[in-house]
Amino acid sequence: MIYAKTDTFVEAEVNDEILVMNVETGLCSAIAGSARAIWQAVDGKRGVEEIRTMLGGRYDVSPETCAEEVTAFLQELEHAKLLVRV
């Protein structure tokens, strides 16, 4: 599965966080740490598995935990209408 960012958000980098706001819903999110790495990896071309592999090599976490957390965060972003499935 591949996700792409919608065109209905604005973002700003503040210190170590990315602040993202859906301009249609007004929902704001502060994204930091591994969540920031996931957000930055979403490009409409990389599949979920590639993102999981990329993050698994960067953080000291089991493959199962990485897969669960990446999937959950991507679904959260989709629910917030910041991502769509391609």
N, C-alpha and C positions, 0 to 999 in steps of 0.2 A: 504494500500500500504506500502511496506517495501523497504527501500533503503539500499544499502551497499556501502562502499567506494571502489573505483577502486584500482587497484594495480599499477596505473601509476602516483603516486604522491609521493612527499617527504614532510615532515613537520618538523618544528622546533618551539619550544616554546621560545618566546622572551618576557620577562617581562609578561604582562597580555594578550599577543596575541599569536595566533598560526599562523605561516606563512606556507602557503601551496602552493606548486608549482606542476603543472601538467608537468611531464617531457616530455610528447609528444608534448604539445603545447607551453610550456614555460610560460603559464599564471600563475601569482602569485597572491595570495590573502592573506590579513591580516585579521584574524578572531578574534573578541574580543566580550566581553559582552554576550548578549543573543545568538548571532550567534555562539560564541564559545561553549556555552552550547548545542546548536543544533548539531553542528559538533561532539562533544564528545558523544552525545546520539545515533548517527547513528552507529549501530553495525551489521546490516544485519539481525537482529532478531526483533527489536522493530518496530512496525508499526507507521505510521505518527500520528495516533490518540494518541498512548501512549506517543509519544514525545510531542505532544501538551499539553496533560494533565500534564506531568511532568514539562513543562515550565510554564504553567498557574499557577501552585501552587508555583512556585519560584519567579515570577515577578508579579507586580501589574498592570495587564492588563486584559481587558475584554476577555472572551472566544472567541468572534468573531474576535477581533483584533489579539489575539494569533494565532488562526487557520489560518488567512490570512497571517500573517508574517512568521510563520513556513513553511507553504506551499510554499510561494514565495521564501524563502531562499533555501529550498530543491530543488526547480525547478531551481534556479540559479546555485546551485552546480552541478545539473545534466547537465545543459547546458554547464557548464565549464568542463564537463567530469571528475568530481571528484567523482560523485556518479552514481550508476546504480540502476535501479529497479530490485528487486529480485522476 
